[in-house]
């Protein structure tokens, strides 16, 4: 499943890194990122994000969808939602055990989350748009760069 996820994630320009937890936790998160949301490690850093955005954010995904290389994030938290949209560089942490084959595999999660006031983000890569002259622009409606850290947890 990891190989399929990486294959599709690469197609949209993501850089994918497969790490064990020990190597991942060597990162100096407080120094590297303006916004941190890693609940599995109890590491958080929040700041007020204005219209100018922030340089870098690292967030934990709830699930990954292998067939599209998509990270699924419960973004009900206002600051998390802003960070994933306004960071120039977005790094997403995804546990190997949370990568599922297809979208239908998270149907229970979606039903639970959408039964309440919720906001589920599906992030497949950096923001891309093209105008009528077919000029591709990256980062207009979101990050310019997206990296996926796949953590070998099982």
C-alpha positions as CSV (number, residue, x, y, z in Angstrom):
1,X,0.0,0.0,0.0
2,X,2.9,2.4,0.8
3,X,4.4,1.9,-2.6
4,X,1.1,2.7,-4.3
5,X,0.6,5.8,-2.2
6,X,4.1,7.1,-3.0
7,X,3.7,6.3,-6.7
8,X,0.5,8.5,-6.9
9,X,1.9,11.1,-4.5
10,X,5.0,11.6,-6.7
11,X,2.8,12.1,-9.8
12,X,1.5,15.4,-8.3
13,X,5.0,16.6,-7.3
14,X,5.2,15.6,-3.7
15,X,8.4,14.6,-2.1
16,X,7.9,11.4,0.0
17,X,10.1,10.3,2.8
18,X,9.8,7.0,4.6
19,X,11.2,7.1,8.1
20,X,11.1,5.3,11.3
21,X,9.9,7.2,14.4
22,X,13.4,7.5,15.9
23,X,14.7,9.4,12.8
24,X,11.6,11.4,12.4
25,X,11.7,12.7,16.0
26,X,15.3,14.0,15.5
27,X,13.8,16.9,13.5
28,X,13.9,20.2,15.4
29,X,10.2,20.9,14.9
30,X,10.1,24.2,16.9
31,X,13.0,25.6,14.8
32,X,11.8,24.3,11.4
33,X,8.1,25.1,11.5
34,X,5.9,28.1,12.2
35,X,2.9,25.8,12.9
36,X,3.0,22.3,14.3
37,X,0.1,19.9,14.7
38,X,1.3,16.5,15.7
39,X,-1.2,15.1,18.3
40,X,0.3,11.6,18.3
41,X,3.5,13.1,19.7
42,X,1.9,15.9,21.8
43,X,3.8,18.4,19.8
44,X,1.9,21.6,19.0
45,X,2.8,25.2,18.0
46,X,0.1,27.6,17.1
47,X,0.4,31.2,16.0
48,X,-2.0,33.7,14.6
49,X,-1.9,33.4,10.8
50,X,-2.8,36.5,8.8
51,X,-3.4,36.9,5.0
52,X,0.4,36.8,4.4
53,X,0.5,33.1,5.5
54,X,3.4,31.4,7.1
55,X,6.6,29.8,5.7
56,X,6.2,26.2,6.9
57,X,3.8,24.0,8.7
58,X,3.9,20.3,9.7
59,X,0.6,18.5,10.4
60,X,-0.5,14.9,11.1
61,X,-2.9,13.2,8.7
62,X,-5.7,11.0,9.9
63,X,-5.5,8.8,6.9
64,X,-3.8,8.3,3.5
65,X,-5.6,7.1,0.4
66,X,-3.2,4.9,-1.7
67,X,-5.1,5.0,-5.0
68,X,-4.7,8.8,-5.2
69,X,-1.8,9.6,-3.0
70,X,-4.1,11.8,-0.9
71,X,-3.8,12.8,2.8
72,X,-7.0,13.1,4.8
73,X,-7.1,15.5,7.7
74,X,-9.9,16.4,10.1
75,X,-9.5,20.1,9.9
76,X,-12.2,21.2,12.2
77,X,-9.6,23.2,14.2
78,X,-9.6,26.7,12.7
79,X,-5.8,27.2,13.0
80,X,-5.1,23.8,11.5
81,X,-7.3,24.6,8.5
82,X,-5.6,28.0,8.0
83,X,-2.1,26.5,8.3
84,X,-2.8,23.8,5.7
85,X,-4.1,26.5,3.3
86,X,-1.7,29.4,3.9
87,X,1.7,27.7,4.5
88,X,4.2,28.1,1.7
89,X,5.6,24.6,2.5
90,X,3.3,22.0,4.0
91,X,4.8,18.8,5.5
92,X,2.3,16.1,6.3
93,X,3.0,13.2,8.7
94,X,1.3,10.0,7.8
95,X,1.6,6.8,9.7
96,X,2.1,3.7,7.5
97,X,-0.7,1.9,9.4
98,X,-3.1,4.7,8.3
99,X,-2.6,4.3,4.6
100,X,-5.7,2.6,3.1
101,X,-6.3,1.3,-0.4
102,X,-9.2,3.5,-1.5
103,X,-11.5,6.3,-0.4
104,X,-14.3,3.9,0.5
105,X,-12.1,2.4,3.2
106,X,-12.5,5.6,5.3
107,X,-16.3,5.7,5.0
108,X,-16.9,5.1,8.8
109,X,-14.5,8.0,9.6
110,X,-16.3,10.3,7.2
111,X,-19.7,9.4,8.5
112,X,-18.6,10.1,12.1
113,X,-17.0,13.4,11.2
114,X,-19.7,14.7,9.0
115,X,-22.4,13.9,11.5
116,X,-21.2,16.9,13.5
117,X,-19.9,20.3,12.5
118,X,-16.8,19.3,10.6
119,X,-14.3,20.1,7.9
120,X,-12.4,17.3,6.3
121,X,-9.5,18.3,4.1
122,X,-8.3,16.0,1.2
123,X,-4.8,17.1,0.2
124,X,-3.2,15.5,-2.7
125,X,-0.4,17.9,-3.5
126,X,0.6,21.5,-3.8
127,X,-2.0,23.9,-5.1
128,X,-2.1,24.2,-8.9
129,X,-4.1,26.3,-11.3
130,X,-3.8,27.2,-15.0
131,X,-5.2,30.2,-16.8
132,X,-6.8,30.3,-20.2
133,X,-3.3,30.6,-21.8
134,X,-2.4,27.3,-20.1
135,X,0.2,28.9,-17.8
136,X,0.6,26.7,-14.7
137,X,0.9,28.5,-11.4
138,X,1.7,26.6,-8.2
139,X,0.7,27.8,-4.8
140,X,-2.2,30.2,-5.6
141,X,-4.8,28.5,-3.3
142,X,-2.5,26.7,-0.9
143,X,1.1,25.5,-0.4
144,X,3.8,25.7,-3.1
145,X,5.5,22.6,-1.8
146,X,4.1,19.5,-0.1
147,X,6.2,16.8,1.5
148,X,4.9,13.6,3.0
149,X,6.7,11.9,5.9
150,X,5.5,8.3,6.0
151,X,6.3,6.9,9.5
152,X,6.9,3.1,9.8
153,X,4.8,2.5,12.9
154,X,3.9,-1.1,12.3
